[in-house]
């Protein structure tokens, strides 16, 4: 596991208090705030902005001003991999010639555990969290408001430090209805042009995993159309009765998939090189589009949860995913994955399997189209789903039986109650 230093908020020689934000580190799934839990002076910085660091790499040393840190670095495994980026203040020695002794703190990169940013610090503190995606910087609060309002950060010129986008920039766009693209270039007729942006860790990880999946797992696809008339009616009835806690089609799909997996255990499987793991638990991953990539939070033991519990958890996980605040354990353990593009007006599509899962289900939108019911043509609500299967684990008939079970739940929602 590795990360990239997004920014340093302290310099060598500066005083540091417990809880001070030292740096921001971007992993493939989140942006972590690297805080100090000890007071002292920042003696050493071992990784520059934009540099990759691995778990357990020493990236900073805290201690008493002027004391020697080199011996501590040498004792640390892998200390020779890091290089100081700034000269230290002159060493202070005591009367007997020894450097003033105080316990030094080697700050190393831990496994990703993203922490929520302080929104007030994000707006008012020059050393606050600044998220960088490619060349874009924005405070956490600005990102949240933009996401909730559907505003593209790339269309906004930031007024904060170093062009950082802050709250008032988003509010200006919302109130004035205008935006500015700080990276926009006027198109000149007859001239070619382009812009290259370095890949983020998230995009690199997505590319690596999906290439591995597509070219190592032999995919085959099963598509099925489902009559959603009864489901539409049932959902409307539930939401009219509980307007404060409305459920989505995606919530219902997660529940139906979980119940279908319970009756089709061979699909609830994982590929592990020399073995196939048939999972007794059912953990549903749901693909969530985020800036510059895709995250897959996991609803665990979905078959054991009520529809309202699934709905509440799905909303919470999706919101955290968009803000890059998911904890690592919230993105692990999936045994089956759902990718839903219905809300983006997509009729149907095929998805690439999320390893090590055996299958992934691609969900389109519910469409009103002519259907034949009892030899009569009527307008009906139709959902199209496509199941991508890894042929190393799942055969055609196995996948088809799973889809038939899923279809029975979707077309007869009351059957999910017993």
N, C-alpha and C positions, 0 to 999 in steps of 0.2 A: 504494500500500500504506500502511495506517495501523495504528496500535495505540492502546490505551488504557492510561494509567498506572494500574496496579493499586495500587501502594503505593510510598512512598519510605522507605528505610531509613537515610538520612542527612539532616541538616538543614543549612541554610546556616550556615557558620561552623565546622562540625565538621571535624576532621582525617580524612583518608581515606588508607588504605594501598592499595598495589597488590593487587588481588584482592578488595577489599571489595565487598560487594553494595550498590549504590546504590539500585536501583529494580527493580520488576517491571513488565513491559509485556506486555499480552495482545493478540495478533493474532487473526485469524480462525481460526487453526489451532493455536496454541500459546501458552504463557506463557513469556516469555523472562526470564532473570535478567540484569540490566544491571550488569555489574561494571566497576570502575575498573582500568585498567592503568597508573596513575601515582599517585605519592604527592602529596599537597598538601592544600589546604583547599577545601572546597566553597564557591565564591564566589556561585554563582547557580543557581537552579532555575527552569526556563522552562515547566513544565507541572505543574499541580496534579493531585492524585489524582482519577481519574475523567475527566480531560481527554483528548481525542483528539489524537494527534500523527502526523505523516506522516514518511516516510523522509527523512532529511537535516535534519529540524527539530532545532535546538539545544535540548536540554532541560536541560543543566547545563554549568557552567564550573568547572574545577579550576585552581588556581594557588597563589600565595603569599598568605598572609593579608593582607588589606587592599589588595592591588593592584587597579588599575583594569582592568575587563574590558569596558567599554562599547565601546571602539574595536574590539576583536576581534569583538564581536557585530555592529557596524555593517558590518564588512568581510565578514561571512558572509552569503551569499545567504539571504534569507528571515528574517534576524534580527529584523526588525520584527514578525514574526508572534507572537513570544513575549514574555511579560511577567514580570518578576521577581515572586516571591511573598513575598519576605521582605527586610527591610532588611539591608544588609551591615554588618559591623563597621566602626568608624571607619578611614579610610584612614591608612596609615603612610607618612610621607614621609622621605626621606633629608635630609642636611644641605643639599644643593643644591636642595631643594624637589621633586625628582623622586620619583615612586613607585618603591619597590624593584622592580627588573626581574627577572622570571623568566618563562620560557616558560609561557603559559597553554594549557590543554587544553580545546577546545570539544568537548563530548560530544554526539554526534548520534545519531539513531535510524537503525540500519542495517536492511537487509533481514532478515526473521525468520530467526534461527539459534538455536533453543531449545537450552539446555544443561541437562544433568541437575543436579538440586538435590542438595546435600549432606545426606544423611539425618540425620546427627548434628546439623548446624546447624539442621536443620528442627525438631528437638525441643528443643534446649537453648539456642539463641541467640535473644534477643528480636528481633534484626534478621534473623532467618532468613526463608526463603521462605515466604510464606503465599499459597495459591491462593484466589482469590475468584471464586465463580460466583454471580451474583445477590447475595445477602446472606451467602453461605456462605464461611467461611474455614477452611482446614485445611492442616496441614503436608504436604509431599510424602509422608513416611513414613506418616502417618495415612491419606492418600488411597489409598496402595498397599495397606495392610493391609485397608482397608474394601472396596476393589475385589476383592481376592483372596478375601475372606470373604463377599462379597455383602451387606455392610452399607450401608444408605443413609445418607449423611452428613446428609441433611435430618432424620433421626430422632434426631440426637445433639446434646446440649448440650455445647459446648466448655468446657473448664476452663482453657485457656491465656489469654494476653493478649488482651484485647478479645473474649473468647468464642471464640478460635481452637480448633479441634478438633485435639488432638494424640494421640500414640500411646496414652497411658493411657486416653483416652476410648473408643477403639475396643476396647481390651482389656477394659475394664469391661463393655461391652455383650456381648462374646463370652463372658466368664466368668460374668456374672450373668444373662445372657439378658434384660436390660432395656435400653430405650433411651428417650431423651427428645427430643421435638421442640421446639426452642426457638422455632419459628415457628408452632406449632400453636395454633389458636384453638378454644375449645369451641363446638360447634355448638348454637345456640339454636333451638328449634323455632319456626317462623313468622317468623324474621328472615333477611333476605338479607345476604350478605357475600361479599367477594372480596379477593384480594391481587394487586397489580400488581407485576411484576418487570421492570426494564429489560432489553431484548434485549441479549444478549452479541454481540460481533463475530462469533463463530462462527455463532450463530443468524441474524444478519442476512445473512451470506454465504450460508448454506444457502437462506434464503428468496429472495434475489436470484437465485442461480444456477438454482434449480429452477423458479421462476416464469418466468425467461427460457427455460429448456428446454421447459417444458410448453406455453408459449404461442407459441413461435417454431418449435419442431420438431414437425411433424405426426406424432404417435405412432400406431403401430398395433401390435397384440399378437398373438403366436403362442404357443399353449400346447400342450405335448406331454407325454404320460405315458410313463414308461420303466420297464421291468422290471429291478429291481436285484438279483435273486436271485444272479446270478453275481458281481456287484460286492460284495455283502455277504459272500459266501463268500471272495472274494479278499482283501478288507480284513481279515477275521478271521484269515486265514492269515498275512498279512504281520505283523499286530500280535502274533500269538502267537509268531512267529519272532523278532520284534524288539520286545519289550515296553518297552524303554528308549526307543525312538523311534517311538511309535505315530503312525500317520497318520489323518487325519480324512476324512470324505466331502468336505469342502470342499477339502482338498488334492488329492484325486482329480479333483474338478470343475475346479479351476484347470488341472491338467494336460490334461484332456480338452478344455477350451475352447481352450487354446493350440494343441493339435494340430488341432482342427477349424478354427480360424482360418487355420492354415497351408494348409489345403486349400480355404478359402473366403475369398480375399483381399479380395473386395468388401465383406465385413462388417468387416474390420479397417481401417476408414476413419474419417476425421475431417472435420467440416464447418468450412470456413474462409471463410465469407462468399462470396467470388467464386470459390472453387475447392473441389474435393474432394481430400483427401489420402489416397492409398492407401498405408498404412504397410507397409514391408518388415520392420519389427521388430514383435514381439508383447510388449506390456507390459500385464499384467492388473492392474487396480485392484480391490481388495476392500473393500467397505464395512464399516466397523467402528463400532459404536455406542459413543459415549463420553458422559460427563456433559455434558448440555446440547447435544448435537449428534451429528455424524457426521463421521468422517474416512475418507479413501480412500487408504491406503498402496498402493504399486504394486510388484508383483513383475515385474522387468524381464527380458526375454528368457526368458519362462516356457517357451517351446517347446524351449529348449535345456537346460533343467534337469531333473534327475531328480526323481522323486517325493519322495525323502527331502530333497533340497535345497529343493524348494518347501515342504515341510512345516516344515522348520527356519526358513526365511525368513518364512513366514506367521506362525508363532508369535511370532517376534521382533518383527515389524512390528506385530502386533496388541497385544502387550504395551506397546510404545512408544507406540502410539496412545492406549491407555487412560490412560497416564501423561502424555500431551501432550509427549512427548519426541522426536517424529518430526522429522527434519531436512527442510527444504523440498524437497530433491531426492528424498526418499523418498515424496513425495506428488505428483510431477509426471510427465508423459509417458505416462499411461495411454492405450491404444488401444481398450480394451474393459473393461467393469466388471461385477463379479458382486456381487449382494446376496443373502445367505443368511440366511433367518429360520427355517430348519428346526429349529435348536436351541431355538427359542422356541415350538415346537409349532404352527407355521403350516403348513397344508396347501399353500396356493398363494396368490400375490399378484402384483400388477403393480408395476413400479418405474418411476420417472421417469429418463430418460436423463441420464447424467452428461456434460455438454458438455465437449469437442467430439466425444465418441465417437458412433459411428453406432448403437450398441446397448448395452443393459444386460440381463443375465440375472437373473431373480428365481428363487431356489431355495427350494422348500418342504421339508418333512420327508419322510423315507422312511417310508411307511405300509404296514402289513400289511392288505391288503384282498383280497376275492375277485377272481380274475382267470381268464380263460379261456385254457387252454393245451392245444393239441391237442384242442379240442372238449370239454375237461373243466374244470370249475370247481375251482380250487385257491386256497389262500391264498398270495399272493405279496407281495414287497416292491416297492412302486411309488413312484417319485419323479416329482413334477410340476414342470416348469419353464415359465416364461413369458418369452419374448424380447420386449422392447420395442424397436421399430425406428424410426429417423428416416426417414420416407418420402422425404425429399429425397435420401438416399444409397442406401437399401436398399429394394428392391421385395419384394413378398410371396414370390415364388418364391425369391429370393435368400436371404431369411431362413429359409424352410422348408428349403432344401438344407443350410444351416448346421446347423439343428437336427437334421436327419437324420444328418449326419456326427457330431455330438456324441452323439446317441443310440446310434449304432453303437459308439462307444468305451465308453459307460457300460454298455451291455448285454453287451459282449464285452471286458472289460478287458484280456485278453491281446493284443488288436489294437493297444493303445497301445505294445506292445514292438517293433513292426515297422512 
